[in-house]
Amino acid sequence: MNSLNQYLELYRLNRQAIDAGSADPLNDKRDEAFELLSVTRLPRRGDEGYERTSVEDMFADDYGVNINRMDFPADIAASFRCEVPNMSTLLGVVVNDTFHPTGTLIDRLPQGVTFTSLRREAIDNPELIRRHYGSVADGSDPATALNTMLVQDGVVIRVGRGVRLEKPLQLVNIFRSPTSMMALRRLLVIMEEDSEAQLLVCDHTQDKNEKYLSSEVVEISLGKGASFDYCHIEESSENTVRHSQLYVRQHESSRLSVAGITLTCGNTRNSYSIDLSEPDCETLLCGMAIGSDSQSIDNNVSVRHLSHHCRSNQLFKYVLDDKSTGAFCGKILVAPGAAYTDAFQTNRNLLASTGARMHTKPQLEIYNDDVKCSHGATTGQLDADALFYMRTRGIPEAEARNMLMQAFMSDVIDVVRMEGLRDRLRHLVQRRFEGYGSATCADCRSACKNDNNQP
């Protein structure tokens, strides 16, 4: 089986329509991606770095692709009623694979900031997109190449030199289609020298009975002295498959914070590839995954220290219940010239049932002696003594279990740098452990009441 064949055939038969629905800077990279995919395959379970997840299987089903750019409106007002007063954001929405700016975004976007359709910016400012699109992502990776071959639009965020945003940006990805669909999503973030911004990305599924596949590639370029906080929250459905690849390149004295939160999903694979390319860079990478039923959550991390005096810290935590499966593969690379590196990695996991499974693989690859590096992983069950103590104090067992699991996740939430988001996450995690597995923004009353405009 080679699931790429159906996409290669789709490309052969519809190349003209694909190009017509996009722009030249995106179209220029398609042939190279096609040639690569013609002689390779998607990773399968057991390949290096894919011990527990088959990307081949994730893409095997016959999903529809919106080549002709049909509009699938979503009811934003009904889906997102958020009431955290301190989480006022500048909001954009992607319905399946099409970007829609909201009224707030259009009216209040500060000077020196771009937050718009990748296709539109590629038409209006082609040289900027040619310079950055595909410059950070690994074009030789088959899943990235597949996205490059077929993607027609996306989102671009550019924060100009010296611009420091006071309000966070927010991007809401929504699946809304009456039929099975694959959404090809692309996010390009360009942080220029001495700029500062925060971005919250949320994934939601409106039609929970339909099967969806999200193929997402995120490219982030941090200029000298830039600071960027990126948080992604997935609240999808058991019928949603998500394959996400995040690529980052950091330049001198840049600061990066990444938080990946999986609350509800079907089958999710997140890959993080971060290069600290120049001196004095700092990276904080944290992740939280909550699994139940037969959900599968896989996080793969590669942090590469390529220059001296850089610092990175990773913290990933999983709570797995029922027959859910988790996987974590994390690697820290310290290059020969990366002296005075501080790099740390921690993975801690809690199995709340005998049927849950966790697979962890922390790694260090160091080619310089003058460094401070460590890594570790633990997997265990709920503390029986703590449960007994809480029950003797009159707390029902189910409530005691939930309280212990919430406490286990607290240090991940504490390192999230967006002030209003920390309270939101505590509420979302509490509801998730209380059994609201299908909770959405409408249920949790959380983040984006600032704009109910519909695309």
BADREN-394215 format. One record per residue (C-alpha): x, y, z; residue in three letters. Coordinates in steps of 0.02 Angstrom, whole numbers, padded with zeros to 5 digits, always signed. Example, Ala and Ser with C-alpha at 12.3 -4.5 7.8 and 13.67 -1.06 7.14 Angstrom:
// residues 2
+00615-00225+00390ALA+00684-00053+00357SER
***
This chain:
// residues 455
+00000+00000+00000MET+00060+00175-00042ASN-00067+00306+00006SER+00031+00438-00090LEU-00028+00366-00256ASN-00202+00441-00239GLN-00130+00613-00205TYR-00003+00602-00346LEU-00143+00556-00465GLU-00250+00699-00398LEU-00107+00817-00433TYR-00078+00752-00610ARG-00260+00770-00657LEU-00292+00938-00573ASN-00128+01036-00582ARG-00207+01179-00679GLN-00351+01198-00556ALA-00232+01187-00407ILE-00124+01327-00477ASP-00275+01434-00522ALA-00336+01428-00342GLY-00169+01484-00273SER-00024+01603-00314ALA+00143+01591-00403ASP+00259+01585-00248PRO+00162+01431-00189LEU+00144+01355-00363ASN+00331+01368-00396ASP+00370+01236-00266LYS+00245+01103-00320ARG+00346+01013-00453ASP+00494+00984-00338GLU+00377+00912-00206ALA+00294+00802-00337PHE+00460+00732-00396GLU+00510+00689-00218LEU+00345+00603-00180LEU+00356+00502-00341SER+00506+00407-00274VAL+00466+00391-00089THR+00326+00347+00032ARG+00252+00414+00191LEU+00327+00347+00354PRO+00255+00187+00423ARG+00247+00120+00599ARG+00417+00054+00648GLY+00518+00177+00543ASP+00646+00281+00637GLU+00551+00413+00735GLY+00384+00333+00695TYR+00389+00183+00811GLU+00206+00201+00864ARG+00124+00299+00722THR+00097+00262+00538SER+00080+00421+00437VAL+00042+00307+00290GLU-00116+00248+00378ASP-00165+00424+00430MET-00173+00478+00248PHE-00240+00314+00176ALA-00428+00352+00178ASP-00510+00435+00029ASP-00532+00614+00090TYR-00604+00751-00018GLY-00490+00898-00061VAL-00561+01072-00093ASN-00468+01103-00256ILE-00602+01216-00329ASN-00605+01327-00173ARG-00786+01298-00125MET-00848+01400+00023ASP-00903+01304+00178PHE-00972+01434+00300PRO-00963+01395+00485ALA-01073+01468+00621ASP-00941+01559+00721ILE-01067+01644+00835ALA-01143+01476+00885ALA-00977+01388+00908SER-00872+01513+01002PHE-00947+01608+01148ARG-00799+01645+01257CYS-00805+01739+01420GLU-00631+01755+01493VAL-00618+01945+01506PRO-00429+01949+01506ASN-00413+01848+01344MET-00453+01983+01218SER-00371+01938+01052THR-00357+01990+00871LEU-00449+01846+00789LEU-00437+01760+00620GLY-00532+01603+00569VAL-00489+01460+00450VAL-00642+01360+00393VAL-00571+01195+00329ASN-00427+01272+00228ASP-00489+01449+00192THR-00440+01602+00294PHE-00572+01728+00347HIS-00524+01888+00440PRO-00648+01948+00570THR-00708+02127+00589GLY-00602+02153+00743THR-00446+02096+00652LEU-00477+02211+00505ILE-00517+02362+00613ASP-00386+02345+00750ARG-00232+02264+00675LEU-00086+02377+00722PRO+00026+02460+00595GLN+00174+02354+00547GLY+00080+02189+00571VAL+00013+02073+00435THR-00115+01938+00477PHE-00197+01880+00317THR-00220+01747+00184SER-00058+01670+00123LEU-00126+01668-00054ARG-00175+01852-00047ARG-00006+01904+00023GLU+00083+01798-00109ALA-00010+01896-00244ILE+00017+02067-00163ASP+00193+02041-00096ASN+00268+01894-00193PRO+00451+01930-00153GLU+00419+01923+00035LEU+00332+01755+00019ILE+00463+01685-00098ARG+00597+01733+00028ARG+00514+01646+00175HIS+00393+01513+00111TYR+00477+01343+00122GLY+00638+01417+00192SER+00620+01341+00366VAL+00520+01181+00331ALA+00610+01022+00282ASP+00559+01001+00100GLY+00630+00825+00095SER+00506+00763+00225ASP+00367+00668+00132PRO+00222+00736+00234ALA+00287+00914+00216THR+00311+00887+00030ALA+00133+00822+00014LEU+00068+00980+00095ASN+00177+01087-00018THR+00117+00996-00174MET-00069+01023-00139LEU-00090+01173-00025VAL-00175+01322-00108GLN-00193+01447+00034ASP-00146+01470+00214GLY-00109+01607+00340VAL+00038+01726+00350VAL+00083+01828+00503ILE+00221+01957+00492ARG+00271+02070+00636VAL+00382+02213+00578GLY+00548+02266+00649ARG+00532+02335+00826GLY+00343+02307+00835VAL+00282+02238+01001ARG+00102+02179+01004LEU+00005+02210+01164GLU-00142+02096+01119LYS-00118+01913+01073PRO-00163+01854+00900LEU-00283+01708+00887GLN-00314+01587+00744LEU-00463+01468+00753VAL-00461+01317+00637ASN-00633+01242+00607ILE-00684+01084+00515PHE-00855+01111+00436ARG-00906+01003+00288SER-01051+00885+00249PRO-00928+00756+00179THR-00761+00681+00227SER-00622+00807+00194MET-00436+00838+00205MET-00387+01017+00246ALA-00213+01071+00190LEU-00163+01205+00313ARG-00008+01314+00305ARG+00048+01445+00430LEU+00196+01559+00397LEU+00256+01669+00540VAL+00389+01802+00509ILE+00453+01890+00664MET+00571+02028+00613GLU+00713+02098+00717GLU+00666+02151+00896ASP+00481+02112+00869SER+00367+02031+00998GLU+00201+01939+00982ALA+00093+01799+01052GLN-00014+01680+00950LEU-00150+01561+01009LEU-00210+01430+00885VAL-00366+01325+00921CYS-00428+01173+00823ASP-00613+01129+00827HIS-00729+01010+00733THR-00910+01063+00708GLN-00974+00907+00618ASP-00915+00774+00738LYS-00989+00628+00638ASN-00887+00665+00481GLU-00709+00604+00453LYS-00578+00740+00433TYR-00391+00748+00406LEU-00287+00902+00447SER-00119+00913+00358SER-00032+01061+00438GLU+00139+01138+00413VAL+00194+01286+00520VAL+00351+01385+00481GLU+00416+01512+00607ILE+00566+01625+00577SER+00628+01728+00725LEU+00740+01875+00683GLY+00877+01943+00795LYS+00808+01989+00966GLY+00630+01935+00923ALA+00513+01857+01052SER+00368+01743+01007PHE+00246+01641+01111ASP+00149+01506+01018TYR+00013+01399+01095CYS-00091+01269+01005HIS-00246+01188+01081ILE-00332+01041+00998GLU-00514+01008+01041GLU-00571+00905+00893SER-00671+00743+00879SER-00637+00557+00881GLU-00660+00557+00691ASN-00526+00690+00662THR-00349+00644+00612VAL-00219+00779+00636ARG-00042+00778+00566HIS+00051+00936+00615SER+00232+00986+00582GLN+00306+01141+00662LEU+00474+01208+00602TYR+00567+01351+00688VAL+00729+01440+00651ARG+00795+01557+00785GLN+00920+01694+00754HIS+01033+01783+00879GLU+00959+01825+01051SER+00782+01770+01002SER+00659+01700+01128ARG+00532+01564+01089LEU+00395+01483+01192SER+00291+01340+01120VAL+00148+01250+01207ALA+00057+01104+01123GLY-00104+01054+01210ILE-00207+00903+01156THR-00371+00894+01251LEU-00483+00793+01134THR-00438+00709+00971CYS-00449+00552+00866GLY-00274+00515+00802ASN-00144+00653+00822THR+00039+00666+00773ARG+00133+00826+00816ASN+00312+00854+00760SER+00420+00996+00825TYR+00584+01039+00738SER+00675+01188+00815ILE+00845+01254+00764ASP+00938+01372+00880LEU+01048+01435+00739SER+01140+01582+00816GLU+01209+01630+00988PRO+01107+01671+01144ASP+00942+01594+01089CYS+00815+01528+01214GLU+00677+01399+01188THR+00541+01339+01306LEU+00440+01193+01239LEU+00300+01113+01338CYS+00160+00993+01298GLY+00007+00919+01378MET-00094+00771+01314ALA-00254+00696+01386ILE-00312+00533+01309GLY-00466+00427+01334SER-00567+00295+01240ASP-00455+00235+01097SER-00372+00402+01057GLN-00191+00408+01000SER-00074+00554+01035ILE+00105+00558+00971ASP+00229+00701+01000ASN+00398+00700+00914ASN+00527+00833+00961VAL+00694+00881+00885SER+00786+01029+00962VAL+00953+01066+00880ARG+01081+01176+00966HIS+01188+01239+00822LEU+01274+01387+00906SER+01349+01432+01075HIS+01269+01504+01232HIS+01093+01440+01194CYS+00964+01370+01313ARG+00817+01253+01291SER+00696+01168+01410ASN+00564+01037+01368GLN+00422+00973+01476LEU+00290+00852+01410PHE+00155+00769+01514LYS+00022+00640+01471TYR-00130+00574+01563VAL-00200+00420+01477LEU-00361+00329+01520ASP-00465+00185+01449ASP-00373+00110+01298LYS-00289+00268+01238SER-00110+00270+01177THR+00026+00400+01197GLY+00199+00416+01122ALA+00340+00538+01151PHE+00504+00541+01057CYS+00618+00685+01103GLY+00793+00722+01042LYS+00918+00857+01090ILE+01064+00882+00970LEU+01214+00985+01024VAL+01328+01026+00877ALA+01519+01033+00893PRO+01520+01223+00897GLY+01378+01240+01023ALA+01481+01268+01181ALA+01398+01329+01341TYR+01233+01247+01296THR+01101+01219+01429ASP+00972+01092+01370ALA+00847+00993+01472PHE+00706+00873+01429GLN+00574+00794+01541THR+00431+00677+01499ASN+00312+00621+01638ARG+00161+00511+01611ASN+00013+00452+01712LEU-00086+00296+01666LEU-00262+00306+01739ALA-00315+00133+01681SER-00238-00038+01650THR-00281-00028+01465GLY-00187+00134+01429ALA-00015+00127+01349ARG+00130+00249+01344MET+00289+00238+01240HIS+00430+00359+01276THR+00602+00383+01198LYS+00707+00530+01263PRO+00875+00556+01177GLN+01033+00660+01189LEU+01162+00678+01050GLU+01306+00787+01108ILE+01465+00836+01013TYR+01534+00965+01135ASN+01600+00938+01310ASP+01564+01110+01382ASP+01376+01090+01405VAL+01242+01057+01536LYS+01114+00933+01471CYS+00994+00808+01547SER+00843+00705+01498HIS+00724+00589+01586GLY+00556+00501+01577ALA+00439+00424+01705THR+00277+00328+01686THR+00166+00280+01832GLY-00009+00267+01900GLN-00114+00372+02018LEU-00045+00378+02195ASP-00147+00249+02292ALA-00100+00327+02460ASP-00156+00499+02404ALA-00320+00427+02339LEU-00350+00336+02504PHE-00311+00493+02605TYR-00432+00599+02502MET-00571+00468+02517ARG-00551+00463+02706THR-00583+00650+02703ARG-00751+00623+02619GLY-00700+00656+02438ILE-00783+00533+02316PRO-00660+00424+02221GLU-00702+00495+02049ALA-00679+00673+02111GLU-00517+00628+02199ALA-00449+00549+02039ARG-00492+00705+01940ASN-00410+00818+02068MET-00249+00717+02064LEU-00244+00718+01874MET-00275+00905+01869GLN-00135+00933+01993ALA-00019+00826+01887PHE-00043+00945+01739MET-00025+01106+01839SER+00160+01138+01808ASP+00134+01130+01618VAL-00003+01260+01631ILE+00105+01368+01744ASP+00241+01390+01612VAL+00118+01453+01478VAL+00163+01636+01457ARG-00006+01705+01402MET-00085+01773+01560GLU-00270+01750+01519GLY-00239+01582+01438LEU-00176+01500+01597ARG-00347+01520+01680ASP-00430+01459+01522ARG-00323+01303+01519LEU-00360+01262+01701ARG-00546+01269+01663HIS-00529+01166+01503LEU-00426+01032+01591VAL-00548+01024+01735GLN-00695+00999+01616ARG-00598+00870+01517ARG-00564+00764+01670PHE-00743+00782+01727GLU-00798+00692+01570GLY-00837+00833+01451TYR-00734+00752+01315GLY-00822+00845+01177SER-00811+01015+01260ALA-00791+01163+01142THR-00771+01348+01168CYS-00961+01358+01175ALA-00958+01243+01328ASP-00807+01313+01417CYS-00847+01497+01388ARG-00667+01536+01360SER-00572+01636+01232ALA-00644+01734+01088CYS-00802+01829+01135LYS-00717+01980+01064ASN-00781+01942+00890ASP-00933+01841+00837ASN-00924+01892+00653ASN-00952+01749+00533GLN-00841+01718+00382PRO
***
